[in-house]
């Protein structure tokens, strides 16, 4: 299997080209379980080249043939309040797309797709879907639309009116592709297409996202992007090694086992804190530090 361009960098530079819409269409079609046709790529918050987000976050705003708006956001580094950022993104998009005097029934449907490379929330799955429903407090029934309301909203479900959210926790994927959507998650995690994959858009991704097909300018930029990630990982590993040494030295100087253990524990907490800030998954941090998942999660509370 050949290495391909990372999906986040491809979103920044290549997938905005109409000739490459098929890749995004394939990914969205597999995720949403319907045939998605992209009409246009709209302006979004993407490509802000600041020191904080030049390689941490990228997003793209898509309008499909049903006049729905789809935000695809990729977040690489840990962000404690990311769930609220998702809410802000959809809310702002709704307001920005309202014209003066426009009827509420004409508000565009928003779908928020969030690809995250850090441990977000608690849960055993790696793909989550969130919708809005109204459930009766006394009867426990689900509120539905009247016939007149169905004609306005062009749907039978209230959940289809409001924004929908998808969260893909890439690092939590066990790399065992059980279906065509998993084939896409495998690509998102490894920047490679698993042999025998049949998911829509992956064949095109394999052809068009080949690193060797980049122009010299794009190749240099992409190499710098990857170097940033390697440097970041190197800092994390360096801090971990330094923490182990300092913890050991502190224990020796105190001359008692209690001091040694306290020094090491404090260092391990500091290492875990730095790893979280860089977006490393909790499962990896536990292996590096020896701390439990609960101990690590307490750091951000």
BAFI-3210 file (N, C-alpha, C; in Angstrom, 3 decimals, decimal comma, padded with zeros to 6 digits):
// residues 301
n [1|2|3|4|5|6|7|8|9|10|11|12|13|14|15|16|17|18|19|20|21|22|23|24|25|26|27|28|29|30|31|32|33|34|35|36|37|38|39|40|41|42|43|44|45|46|47|48|49|50|51|52|53|54|55|56|57|58|59|60|61|62|63|64|65|66|67|68|69|70|71|72|73|74|75|76|77|78|79|80|81|82|83|84|85|86|87|88|89|90|91|92|93|94|95|96|97|98|99|100|101|102|103|104|105|106|107|108|109|110|111|112|113|114|115|116|117|118|119|120|121|122|123|124|125|126|127|128|129|130|131|132|133|134|135|136|137|138|139|140|141|142|143|144|145|146|147|148|149|150|151|152|153|154|155|156|157|158|159|160|161|162|163|164|165|166|167|168|169|170|171|172|173|174|175|176|177|178|179|180|181|182|183|184|185|186|187|188|189|190|191|192|193|194|195|196|197|198|199|200|201|202|203|204|205|206|207|208|209|210|211|212|213|214|215|216|217|218|219|220|221|222|223|224|225|226|227|228|229|230|231|232|233|234|235|236|237|238|239|240|241|242|243|244|245|246|247|248|249|250|251|252|253|254|255|256|257|258|259|260|261|262|263|264|265|266|267|268|269|270|271|272|273|274|275|276|277|278|279|280|281|282|283|284|285|286|287|288|289|290|291|292|293|294|295|296|297|298|299|300|301]
n.u [000,838|000,607|001,770|-000,347|-001,373|-001,989|-005,305|-006,239|-004,441|-004,957|-007,583|-007,145|-005,676|-006,206|-008,777|-010,656|-010,807|-012,854|-012,503|-011,763|-013,903|-015,158|-013,872|-014,466|-017,243|-017,536|-016,636|-018,545|-020,899|-020,653|-020,572|-023,039|-024,817|-026,164|-026,528|-024,369|-024,051|-021,888|-022,411|-021,084|-018,099|-017,909|-017,048|-015,133|-013,773|-011,283|-007,739|-006,408|-003,407|-002,057|000,188|-000,978|-003,002|-002,211|-001,537|-003,179|-005,970|-008,467|-011,011|-013,827|-016,428|-019,312|-021,788|-024,498|-026,363|-028,947|-029,238|-028,274|-026,061|-022,822|-020,452|-017,152|-014,870|-011,578|-009,793|-006,764|-005,242|-005,597|-008,577|-010,307|-012,901|-014,190|-016,662|-018,453|-017,451|-018,232|-020,998|-021,030|-020,052|-022,112|-024,237|-023,362|-023,168|-025,826|-026,893|-025,311|-026,253|-028,778|-031,064|-032,289|-035,610|-036,167|-038,011|-038,404|-038,754|-037,154|-034,585|-031,401|-030,546|-028,137|-025,236|-022,837|-019,668|-017,208|-013,910|-011,732|-008,557|-007,948|-008,742|-011,984|-014,479|-016,228|-016,547|-017,120|-017,247|-016,175|-017,360|-019,834|-023,209|-025,242|-028,477|-031,469|-034,285|-037,659|-038,982|-041,747|-042,445|-044,280|-045,696|-043,721|-043,486|-042,396|-042,208|-043,767|-044,011|-046,693|-048,912|-049,036|-046,711|-044,818|-044,949|-043,796|-041,198|-040,234|-039,754|-040,297|-039,432|-038,626|-036,016|-034,576|-034,776|-033,207|-029,705|-027,378|-024,941|-021,807|-019,277|-016,067|-013,814|-010,781|-008,360|-009,288|-010,165|-009,874|-008,613|-009,669|-011,510|-014,836|-016,880|-017,792|-017,618|-015,809|-013,561|-012,949|-012,364|-010,082|-008,365|-008,296|-006,917|-004,472|-003,501|-003,473|-004,912|-006,752|-006,055|-008,201|-010,361|-013,615|-015,078|-016,903|-015,256|-012,674|-011,001|-010,542|-009,280|-006,934|-005,732|-005,466|-004,365|-001,743|001,455|003,633|002,662|002,460|003,120|006,354|006,392|004,132|004,927|007,115|005,790|004,089|005,944|007,035|004,804|004,442|006,865|006,457|004,661|006,206|008,164|006,610|005,791|008,304|008,970|007,119|007,936|010,525|010,008|008,794|010,907|012,632|011,089|010,940|013,626|014,047|012,219|013,302|015,787|014,982|013,838|016,082|017,643|016,183|016,332|014,601|012,037|009,467|009,791|010,921|008,843|006,860|008,113|008,359|005,679|004,652|006,057|005,101|002,460|002,856|003,945|001,759|-000,050|001,162|001,080|-001,682|-002,255|-001,130|-002,781|-002,695|-004,078|-005,837|-005,444|-002,899|-001,332|-001,578|000,012|002,509|002,965|002,059|-000,030|-003,505|-006,505|-008,551|-007,075|-005,666|-007,723|-008,659|-006,917|-007,770|-010,112]
n.v [-001,198|002,171|005,268|008,026|011,472|013,276|013,568|015,986|017,934|017,596|018,514|021,206|021,978|020,472|019,232|021,160|021,705|021,351|019,145|017,222|016,678|014,233|012,688|013,820|013,600|010,845|010,127|011,516|010,334|007,672|008,093|009,368|007,636|007,981|009,142|011,599|014,658|017,160|020,562|023,001|024,506|026,460|029,586|029,355|028,922|028,026|027,462|029,461|030,719|030,757|030,548|028,929|027,377|026,408|023,819|022,430|022,580|022,309|023,261|022,776|024,011|022,818|022,826|020,867|019,075|019,153|021,537|021,700|022,493|021,480|021,085|020,177|019,399|019,141|018,344|018,391|018,745|018,547|019,844|021,222|022,365|021,542|020,444|022,521|024,256|022,996|023,446|026,247|026,591|025,554|027,183|029,779|029,479|029,147|031,682|033,328|032,647|033,622|035,754|039,130|039,340|036,803|033,754|031,548|028,930|028,611|028,303|026,880|023,407|022,021|020,085|018,809|017,611|016,093|015,380|014,043|013,913|013,304|012,321|012,604|013,277|010,540|007,183|004,062|003,672|004,760|006,328|008,705|009,899|012,674|014,013|016,095|015,556|015,569|014,445|013,200|014,146|012,959|010,976|009,781|009,754|010,457|013,608|014,489|015,741|017,711|017,268|019,641|020,889|019,099|019,589|022,079|021,737|019,634|017,030|014,181|013,990|015,569|015,683|015,957|018,571|020,177|020,982|018,346|016,231|014,698|012,737|011,610|009,663|009,260|008,077|006,147|004,089|000,660|-000,308|-002,443|-003,005|-003,098|-002,418|-000,341|002,321|002,134|001,583|004,070|005,380|003,995|004,958|007,679|007,466|006,247|007,271|005,715|003,474|000,723|-002,550|-004,047|-002,428|-001,020|001,232|004,152|006,700|006,166|004,875|006,907|008,673|007,269|007,463|010,240|011,444|010,832|011,240|011,476|012,703|015,368|018,831|020,485|022,714|022,273|019,876|020,646|022,271|020,405|018,617|020,284|020,569|017,948|017,743|019,561|018,100|015,888|017,168|018,114|015,694|014,808|016,637|015,918|013,278|013,862|015,431|013,499|011,658|013,358|013,932|011,425|011,099|013,317|012,756|010,435|011,369|013,188|011,498|010,027|011,996|012,673|010,380|008,480|006,059|007,079|009,744|009,332|008,090|010,082|012,109|010,930|010,498|013,108|014,051|012,337|013,168|015,725|015,136|013,800|015,903|017,585|015,892|015,637|018,250|018,295|016,724|013,943|010,643|009,314|006,606|006,102|007,768|006,580|004,328|005,502|006,868|005,330|006,028|005,759|005,772|007,244|008,827|010,407|011,756|013,320|015,392|017,359|018,269]
n.w [000,000|-000,895|000,504|001,088|000,677|003,648|004,897|006,004|005,023|002,331|002,193|002,647|000,326|-002,065|-002,337|-002,781|-005,352|-008,168|-009,800|-008,063|-006,472|-006,247|-004,340|-001,796|-002,023|-002,041|000,554|002,176|001,270|002,128|004,890|005,494|004,440|001,993|-001,386|-002,053|-003,687|-004,526|-004,839|-004,611|-003,185|-000,369|001,284|004,260|007,596|007,034|006,376|007,818|008,495|011,120|013,951|015,839|014,656|012,155|011,560|013,153|012,867|010,378|008,124|005,947|003,925|002,492|-000,043|-000,896|-003,480|-002,543|-001,388|001,154|003,874|004,635|007,064|007,242|009,541|010,720|013,501|015,023|017,402|020,987|022,433|024,903|025,086|022,778|021,998|022,392|020,533|018,189|018,347|018,211|015,609|013,911|014,684|014,032|011,290|010,538|011,173|009,543|007,069|006,825|005,360|005,489|006,508|005,726|005,828|008,609|007,925|005,746|006,533|006,149|006,132|008,315|008,481|010,532|010,383|012,164|012,441|014,577|016,175|018,778|022,176|022,651|024,900|026,581|025,696|024,011|021,297|017,988|016,122|016,220|016,186|016,352|017,016|017,215|019,142|020,431|023,394|025,147|028,491|030,205|028,714|027,296|024,542|021,159|019,710|016,665|013,253|011,935|009,102|007,595|008,490|007,594|004,869|004,727|005,709|004,248|005,122|007,256|009,794|012,832|013,733|011,398|010,732|012,361|013,084|012,459|013,945|013,464|014,853|014,450|015,940|015,321|016,303|018,002|016,506|015,714|013,496|012,165|009,507|009,204|007,543|004,688|005,466|007,561|006,064|005,092|007,506|008,211|006,232|006,991|009,362|008,719|006,316|004,080|001,690|002,448|001,317|-001,037|-000,544|-001,082|-000,778|-001,671|-003,430|-002,448|-004,277|-006,100|-004,375|-003,886|-006,345|-006,831|-004,585|-004,288|-003,066|-004,759|-006,997|-006,550|-007,210|-007,353|-005,654|-004,014|-002,910|-001,331|000,524|001,683|002,802|004,768|006,363|007,352|008,691|010,787|012,321|013,046|014,558|016,654|017,834|018,589|020,594|022,529|023,169|024,054|026,330|027,869|028,365|029,728|031,958|033,195|033,952|035,671|037,658|038,707|039,648|041,595|043,419|044,256|045,488|047,713|049,031|049,976|049,457|049,254|048,459|045,957|044,554|044,612|043,161|040,634|040,054|039,931|037,719|035,760|035,628|034,606|032,120|030,998|030,899|028,985|026,763|026,373|025,636|023,152|021,717|021,850|022,094|024,932|025,437|024,421|026,018|028,504|028,194|027,865|030,279|032,401|033,975|034,942|032,869|034,085|035,891|034,101|032,769|034,860|034,905|033,135|034,178]
ca.u [000,000|001,410|001,363|-001,045|-001,384|-002,914|-006,608|-006,393|-003,718|-005,682|-008,727|-006,634|-005,069|-006,575|-010,170|-011,503|-010,863|-014,034|-012,079|-011,553|-015,107|-015,558|-013,288|-015,328|-018,574|-017,474|-016,569|-019,834|-021,916|-020,512|-020,891|-024,450|-025,603|-026,961|-025,691|-024,108|-023,501|-021,434|-022,703|-020,025|-017,337|-018,152|-016,043|-015,196|-012,683|-010,081|-006,486|-005,809|-002,042|-001,484|001,011|-001,778|-003,885|-001,800|-001,542|-004,043|-007,378|-008,838|-012,418|-014,303|-017,884|-019,814|-023,232|-024,811|-027,429|-030,206|-029,113|-027,859|-024,696|-022,073|-019,148|-016,223|-013,792|-010,567|-009,090|-005,651|-004,767|-006,595|-009,340|-011,207|-014,271|-014,468|-018,090|-019,101|-017,010|-019,127|-022,263|-020,799|-019,900|-023,411|-025,063|-022,873|-023,484|-027,248|-027,088|-024,652|-026,986|-030,137|-031,270|-033,302|-036,976|-036,304|-038,852|-037,661|-038,850|-036,145|-033,245|-030,760|-030,152|-026,709|-024,656|-021,489|-018,848|-016,021|-012,893|-010,839|-007,414|-007,688|-009,780|-013,069|-015,540|-016,071|-017,381|-016,379|-017,299|-015,299|-018,192|-021,059|-024,154|-026,136|-029,626|-032,377|-035,649|-038,438|-039,613|-042,723|-042,057|-045,264|-046,078|-042,493|-043,610|-041,562|-042,988|-043,608|-044,523|-048,022|-048,854|-048,696|-045,304|-044,030|-044,899|-042,887|-039,824|-039,882|-039,294|-041,261|-038,791|-038,152|-034,552|-034,000|-034,853|-032,126|-028,358|-026,935|-023,506|-021,073|-017,930|-015,241|-012,635|-009,913|-007,369|-009,939|-010,470|-008,951|-008,052|-010,370|-012,573|-016,003|-017,780|-017,156|-017,285|-014,566|-012,461|-012,607|-011,718|-008,731|-007,602|-008,104|-005,939|-003,184|-003,140|-003,330|-006,152|-006,614|-006,194|-009,525|-011,411|-014,587|-015,849|-016,998|-014,294|-011,331|-010,195|-010,130|-008,304|-005,675|-005,144|-005,204|-003,680|-000,403|002,465|004,539|002,035|002,443|004,085|007,505|006,009|003,241|005,710|007,875|004,854|003,615|007,057|007,106|003,645|004,760|007,970|005,866|004,077|007,289|008,782|005,687|005,900|009,615|008,897|006,369|008,799|011,609|009,485|008,555|012,193|013,138|010,276|011,359|014,930|013,903|011,522|014,254|016,776|014,358|013,684|017,396|018,114|015,458|016,888|013,579|011,155|008,301|010,178|011,122|007,547|006,181|008,769|007,988|004,257|004,480|006,582|004,182|001,315|003,273|004,048|000,393|-000,642|001,732|000,567|-003,066|-002,240|-000,728|-003,810|-002,488|-005,199|-005,620|-004,933|-001,452|-000,711|-001,508|001,166|003,723|003,148|001,664|-001,217|-004,763|-007,298|-009,251|-006,103|-005,344|-008,889|-008,777|-006,024|-008,467|-011,345]
ca.v [000,000|003,386|006,353|009,113|012,752|013,341|014,094|017,388|018,775|017,506|019,416|022,572|022,332|019,727|018,795|022,292|021,697|020,614|017,878|016,264|016,595|012,839|012,136|014,264|013,020|009,453|010,094|011,941|009,347|006,523|008,517|009,724|006,534|008,461|009,609|013,029|015,372|018,481|021,626|024,009|024,714|027,828|030,156|028,875|029,440|027,245|028,005|030,537|030,245|031,262|029,547|028,025|026,447|026,108|022,376|021,828|022,529|022,707|022,968|023,067|024,158|022,249|022,850|019,737|019,287|019,346|022,868|021,561|022,926|020,482|021,507|019,095|019,990|018,212|018,932|017,509|018,905|018,487|021,063|020,849|022,825|021,318|020,194|023,821|024,816|022,414|024,176|027,595|026,525|025,410|028,359|030,897|029,202|029,427|033,138|033,914|032,309|034,165|037,071|039,934|039,055|035,409|032,945|030,538|027,668|028,568|028,114|025,716|022,270|021,993|018,827|019,071|016,389|016,431|014,339|014,474|013,044|013,272|011,589|013,532|012,664|009,147|006,283|002,936|003,690|005,736|007,179|009,079|010,712|013,396|014,716|016,689|015,045|015,985|013,276|013,582|013,905|012,078|009,857|009,210|009,641|011,386|014,601|014,389|016,881|017,627|017,203|020,977|021,141|018,263|020,246|023,218|021,307|018,589|015,847|013,656|013,903|016,815|015,621|016,344|020,033|020,787|020,516|017,016|016,212|013,438|012,783|010,445|009,651|008,455|007,293|005,065|003,030|-000,464|-000,624|-003,579|-002,413|-003,987|-001,987|000,616|003,528|001,820|001,706|005,489|005,716|003,443|005,928|008,883|007,181|005,766|007,893|004,634|002,783|-000,695|-003,416|-004,635|-001,466|-000,734|002,412|005,190|007,793|005,765|004,604|008,221|009,205|006,561|007,942|011,681|011,920|010,254|012,262|011,598|013,493|016,772|019,724|020,712|023,684|021,598|018,855|021,332|022,688|019,214|018,127|021,152|020,231|016,697|018,028|020,168|017,037|015,096|017,993|018,115|014,392|014,748|017,409|015,108|012,182|014,451|015,800|012,271|011,155|014,298|013,755|010,192|011,332|014,237|012,054|009,503|012,145|013,765|010,413|009,689|013,061|012,608|009,225|007,567|005,564|007,957|010,893|008,873|007,849|011,365|012,809|010,294|010,709|014,490|014,149|011,639|014,052|016,821|014,558|013,553|017,203|018,024|015,014|016,029|019,532|018,043|015,953|012,499|009,928|008,874|005,237|006,156|008,418|005,598|003,469|006,289|007,360|004,369|006,519|005,194|006,696|008,153|009,800|011,340|012,614|014,272|016,538|018,399|018,655]
ca.w [000,000|-000,962|001,383|000,421|001,368|004,786|004,494|006,404|004,068|001,056|002,310|002,510|-000,938|-003,262|-002,448|-003,147|-006,817|-008,620|-010,385|-006,978|-005,639|-006,081|-003,110|-000,705|-002,230|-001,616|002,020|002,746|000,906|003,018|006,258|005,629|003,859|000,875|-002,489|-001,892|-004,831|-004,120|-005,792|-004,552|-001,959|000,068|002,171|005,637|008,423|006,732|005,841|008,588|008,740|012,358|014,596|016,664|013,951|010,783|011,362|014,162|012,485|009,021|007,859|004,598|003,908|001,247|-000,307|-001,769|-004,467|-001,818|-000,791|002,551|004,149|005,377|007,558|007,560|010,318|011,209|014,639|015,341|018,772|022,054|022,685|025,996|024,846|021,360|021,783|022,258|019,251|017,193|018,446|017,691|014,159|013,255|014,998|013,227|009,896|010,360|011,194|008,378|005,851|006,911|004,771|006,186|006,089|005,314|006,695|009,361|007,211|004,686|007,097|005,532|006,949|008,587|008,941|011,028|010,402|012,942|012,454|015,656|016,428|020,210|022,892|022,932|025,683|026,998|024,911|023,461|019,839|017,343|015,283|016,929|015,428|017,262|016,446|018,190|019,196|021,593|024,000|026,159|029,885|030,845|027,848|026,713|023,091|020,400|018,968|015,208|012,494|011,324|007,642|007,101|008,799|006,687|003,558|004,842|005,963|003,277|005,854|008,219|011,102|013,431|013,819|010,121|010,604|013,127|012,735|012,861|014,236|013,397|015,440|014,131|016,804|014,462|017,038|018,730|015,536|015,914|012,178|011,582|008,693|009,179|006,477|003,775|006,214|008,273|005,112|005,074|008,776|008,098|005,441|007,798|010,415|008,224|005,034|003,108|001,377|002,769|000,154|-001,191|-000,185|-002,133|-000,398|-002,682|-003,324|-002,043|-005,460|-006,613|-003,420|-004,105|-007,595|-006,866|-003,385|-004,277|-002,783|-005,896|-008,053|-006,170|-007,834|-006,485|-004,622|-003,074|-002,203|-000,281|001,575|002,375|003,617|005,944|007,198|008,032|009,619|011,978|013,144|013,623|015,599|017,794|018,485|019,213|021,835|023,496|023,616|024,821|027,639|028,612|028,826|030,734|033,161|033,865|034,562|036,793|038,728|039,311|040,380|042,786|044,392|044,788|046,363|048,981|049,695|050,480|048,403|049,120|047,651|044,587|043,940|044,432|042,067|039,382|039,791|039,503|036,362|034,865|035,433|033,733|030,781|030,526|030,584|027,712|025,717|026,112|024,927|021,769|021,044|021,882|022,699|026,307|025,440|024,188|027,173|029,597|027,946|028,046|031,643|033,421|034,677|034,470|032,054|034,996|036,398|033,018|032,519|035,976|034,648|032,377|034,865]
c.u [000,875|000,857|000,739|-000,946|-002,370|-004,198|-006,760|-005,653|-004,404|-006,895|-008,291|-006,289|-005,667|-008,076|-011,143|-011,641|-012,025|-013,680|-011,889|-012,769|-015,489|-015,019|-014,146|-016,732|-018,608|-017,467|-017,920|-020,937|-021,853|-020,912|-022,393|-025,388|-026,601|-026,022|-025,547|-023,468|-023,143|-021,727|-021,587|-019,306|-017,471|-017,015|-016,245|-014,018|-011,338|-008,886|-005,984|-004,426|-001,448|-000,686|000,190|-002,529|-003,420|-001,751|-002,443|-005,467|-007,552|-010,313|-012,765|-015,824|-018,397|-021,320|-023,543|-025,995|-028,799|-030,239|-028,844|-026,406|-024,009|-020,709|-018,328|-015,044|-012,866|-009,782|-008,013|-005,240|-005,919|-007,258|-010,428|-012,655|-014,699|-015,950|-018,856|-018,662|-017,880|-020,454|-022,126|-020,738|-021,227|-024,292|-024,661|-023,246|-024,956|-027,487|-026,496|-025,409|-028,454|-030,182|-032,349|-034,686|-037,207|-037,159|-038,004|-037,671|-037,823|-034,713|-032,651|-030,437|-028,633|-026,298|-023,199|-020,728|-017,507|-015,088|-011,843|-009,763|-006,996|-008,880|-010,862|-014,175|-015,212|-017,026|-016,529|-016,335|-016,325|-016,052|-019,504|-021,895|-025,132|-027,228|-030,463|-033,765|-036,331|-039,219|-040,520|-042,289|-042,987|-045,557|-044,880|-042,610|-042,722|-042,441|-042,703|-044,215|-045,938|-047,859|-048,474|-047,214|-044,394|-043,889|-043,950|-041,433|-039,337|-039,247|-040,387|-040,705|-038,326|-036,627|-033,881|-034,051|-033,602|-030,751|-028,100|-025,419|-022,959|-019,694|-017,222|-013,962|-011,614|-008,988|-007,972|-010,305|-009,417|-008,347|-008,618|-011,579|-013,728|-016,994|-017,076|-016,831|-015,990|-013,355|-012,007|-011,892|-010,285|-007,836|-007,310|-007,017|-004,550|-002,671|-002,790|-004,707|-005,930|-006,876|-007,581|-010,659|-012,319|-015,419|-015,798|-015,972|-012,880|-010,433|-009,680|-009,096|-006,944|-004,960|-004,676|-004,441|-002,310|000,612|003,351|003,960|001,955|003,447|005,237|007,167|005,129|003,991|006,515|006,959|004,363|004,705|007,201|005,978|003,925|005,887|007,443|005,313|005,163|007,987|007,920|005,789|007,237|009,648|008,201|007,250|009,952|011,179|009,245|009,853|012,777|012,388|010,672|012,679|014,810|013,196|012,450|015,271|016,194|014,204|015,011|017,863|017,411|015,864|015,883|012,650|009,967|008,622|010,353|009,779|006,790|006,782|008,382|006,530|004,000|004,957|005,649|002,933|001,660|003,393|002,661|-000,287|-000,139|001,213|-000,867|-003,125|-001,880|-001,697|-003,614|-003,661|-004,839|-005,016|-003,431|-000,740|-000,591|-000,295|002,476|004,011|002,858|000,485|-002,460|-005,514|-008,035|-008,315|-005,777|-006,500|-009,094|-007,935|-006,776|-009,755|-011,132]
c.v [001,251|004,446|007,475|010,382|012,692|014,055|015,573|018,320|018,758|018,425|020,857|022,921|021,675|019,481|019,929|022,429|020,820|019,254|016,797|016,109|015,141|012,209|012,518|013,671|011,567|009,328|010,429|010,936|008,133|006,884|008,711|008,662|007,038|009,012|011,127|013,585|016,790|019,491|022,662|023,950|026,180|028,308|029,609|029,461|028,822|028,097|029,251|030,084|030,925|030,155|028,523|026,993|026,057|024,621|021,665|021,644|022,952|022,407|023,362|023,075|023,777|022,475|021,720|020,052|019,470|020,695|022,791|022,023|021,899|021,050|020,251|019,734|018,905|018,920|017,958|017,570|018,914|019,845|020,724|021,194|022,591|021,082|021,511|024,528|024,280|023,166|025,586|027,583|026,423|026,637|029,554|030,712|029,486|030,933|033,779|033,673|032,716|035,555|037,811|039,634|037,616|034,634|031,885|029,193|027,511|028,443|026,815|024,636|022,255|020,598|019,091|017,754|016,735|015,226|014,767|013,418|013,122|012,612|012,564|012,807|011,245|008,284|005,215|002,941|004,732|006,612|007,434|010,017|011,352|014,151|015,295|016,083|015,566|014,783|013,730|013,216|012,892|010,830|009,141|008,973|010,677|012,310|014,468|015,619|016,629|017,575|018,558|021,297|020,303|018,921|021,446|022,764|020,208|017,371|015,409|013,650|015,272|016,837|016,093|017,858|020,676|020,278|019,097|017,052|014,794|013,666|011,482|010,558|008,701|007,545|006,122|003,893|001,923|-000,997|-001,905|-003,038|-003,411|-003,612|-000,911|001,936|003,315|001,911|003,154|005,891|005,176|004,411|007,192|008,678|006,914|006,445|006,833|004,021|001,294|-001,541|-004,070|-003,697|-001,179|000,503|003,468|006,288|007,374|005,453|005,908|008,857|008,566|007,057|009,391|012,217|011,279|011,381|012,516|012,464|014,982|017,563|019,954|021,662|023,034|020,541|019,487|021,732|021,489|018,633|018,961|020,856|018,962|016,898|018,659|019,101|016,192|015,856|017,999|016,804|014,262|015,495|016,596|013,998|012,711|014,838|014,573|011,717|012,046|014,121|012,512|010,408|012,220|013,571|011,106|010,245|012,713|012,704|010,053|010,726|013,018|011,378|008,241|007,205|006,493|009,157|010,517|008,706|009,154|012,135|012,243|010,563|012,121|014,678|013,485|012,472|015,200|016,342|014,346|014,854|017,710|017,190|015,363|017,312|019,354|017,118|014,456|011,811|009,402|007,481|005,186|006,736|007,455|004,682|004,212|006,584|006,335|004,824|005,832|006,229|007,694|009,221|010,840|012,291|013,634|015,519|017,683|018,839|019,908]
c.w [000,000|-000,024|000,563|001,250|002,526|004,368|004,854|005,446|002,698|001,059|002,110|001,060|-002,173|-003,426|-002,742|-004,661|-007,271|-009,202|-009,326|-006,070|-005,341|-004,808|-001,911|-000,821|-001,766|-000,110|002,642|002,439|001,823|004,447|006,454|005,049|002,816|-000,193|-002,417|-003,170|-004,392|-005,217|-005,804|-003,211|-001,591|000,964|003,575|006,393|008,077|006,316|006,550|009,030|009,962|013,004|015,350|015,853|012,557|010,518|012,356|013,686|011,033|008,838|006,425|004,637|002,523|001,141|-001,274|-002,677|-003,829|-001,110|000,712|002,681|005,035|005,762|007,833|008,274|010,844|012,303|015,091|016,802|019,767|022,268|023,687|025,706|023,399|021,087|021,633|020,982|018,113|017,163|017,884|016,169|013,430|013,486|014,142|011,760|009,599|010,253|009,944|007,084|005,911|006,298|005,546|005,623|005,671|006,311|007,387|008,642|006,107|005,208|006,561|006,567|007,090|009,060|009,292|011,169|011,049|013,032|013,469|015,896|017,897|020,892|023,349|023,689|026,109|026,191|024,266|021,938|019,291|016,343|016,021|016,063|016,408|016,527|017,573|018,050|020,453|022,117|025,137|027,558|030,548|030,013|027,211|025,209|022,421|019,578|017,472|014,543|012,017|009,807|007,048|007,331|007,897|005,315|003,565|004,899|005,017|003,963|006,817|009,637|011,594|013,478|012,538|009,884|011,197|012,670|013,245|013,029|014,097|014,013|015,087|014,958|016,175|015,258|017,802|017,806|015,650|014,623|011,569|010,837|008,549|008,088|005,653|004,466|006,996|007,339|005,007|006,358|008,800|007,312|006,250|008,852|009,864|006,960|004,002|002,875|001,595|001,528|000,129|-000,848|-001,374|-001,846|-001,501|-002,407|-003,002|-003,236|-006,058|-005,695|-003,640|-005,353|-007,499|-005,662|-003,207|-004,080|-003,992|-007,014|-007,719|-006,996|-006,855|-005,345|-003,567|-002,266|-001,074|000,873|002,388|003,278|004,886|006,916|008,014|009,040|010,900|012,913|013,794|014,746|016,854|018,565|019,200|020,533|022,916|024,066|024,468|026,218|028,513|029,191|029,921|032,042|033,932|034,613|035,801|037,964|039,463|040,175|041,668|043,867|045,047|045,792|047,706|049,770|050,246|049,341|048,187|048,248|046,192|043,875|043,682|043,264|040,721|039,029|039,294|038,066|035,363|034,597|034,487|032,291|030,191|030,118|029,231|026,546|025,354|025,302|023,458|021,042|021,048|022,571|024,082|026,347|025,232|025,407|028,341|029,437|028,195|029,514|032,724|034,246|034,117|033,640|032,939|035,542|035,342|032,766|033,625|035,738|033,995|033,037|035,697]
res [x|x|x|x|x|x|x|x|x|x|x|x|x|x|x|x|x|x|x|x|x|x|x|x|x|x|x|x|x|x|x|x|x|x|x|x|x|x|x|x|x|x|x|x|x|x|x|x|x|x|x|x|x|x|x|x|x|x|x|x|x|x|x|x|x|x|x|x|x|x|x|x|x|x|x|x|x|x|x|x|x|x|x|x|x|x|x|x|x|x|x|x|x|x|x|x|x|x|x|x|x|x|x|x|x|x|x|x|x|x|x|x|x|x|x|x|x|x|x|x|x|x|x|x|x|x|x|x|x|x|x|x|x|x|x|x|x|x|x|x|x|x|x|x|x|x|x|x|x|x|x|x|x|x|x|x|x|x|x|x|x|x|x|x|x|x|x|x|x|x|x|x|x|x|x|x|x|x|x|x|x|x|x|x|x|x|x|x|x|x|x|x|x|x|x|x|x|x|x|x|x|x|x|x|x|x|x|x|x|x|x|x|x|x|x|x|x|x|x|x|x|x|x|x|x|x|x|x|x|x|x|x|x|x|x|x|x|x|x|x|x|x|x|x|x|x|x|x|x|x|x|x|x|x|x|x|x|x|x|x|x|x|x|x|x|x|x|x|x|x|x|x|x|x|x|x|x|x|x|x|x|x|x|x|x|x|x|x|x|x|x|x|x|x|x|x|x|x|x|x|x]
***
